[in-house]
């Protein structure tokens, strides 16, 4: 019969093993009419790049979750993108809040056109918190690849600089909002936007930084 101490060690080991096996990321399917499904090749490409280059072990296909679903709590990283309107009802806002405060992470990549709608919805999730711009020396810009100037610019639309905003809970970054960068477009397959390889690589490296940051914090 196992001693109590050995039982606890076995329990911890199995729990850790299950955590390693369960590394999956999810795409957020939200309401409001915005194209939450934009950039269909972006997350699979980012997963492949990260697994091949920084040692992550993420399952190759992301799953889709809704902001009000209990399933969201299974995934340490949730990605959200689109160009248009976003609406969280009260139940969804409360569920997202619980997810983020219990250890989850949400990366929102504005695919140009989302910001004006999103910011008011985030007030439902965190009425007491504000988006804070991340400085260029934040660890997320150097976890695997170094971006000394902060968030890179991938696609140019209106000559505005790229910005990364965050929401923190007790000094833990729980939400990252990337604006005027278009990371997701850079993660897409080469034939989609015909970006130069160095531009795609820059986007993928920044995405890998985000994943590594989430999995290690």
Buried (B, 14 or more C-beta within 10 A) or exposed (E): EEEEEEEEEEEEEEEEEEEEEEBBBBBBEBBBEBBBEBBEBBBBBBBBBBBEBBEBEBEEEBBEBBBBBEEBBEBBBBBBBBBBBBBBEEEBBBBBBBBBBEEBBBBBBBBBBBBEBBBEBBBBBBEEBEBEEBEEEBEBBBBBBEBEEBBBBBBEEEEEEBBBBBBBBEEEBBBBBBBBBBBBBBBBEEEBBEBEEEBBBBBBBBBBBBBBBBBEE
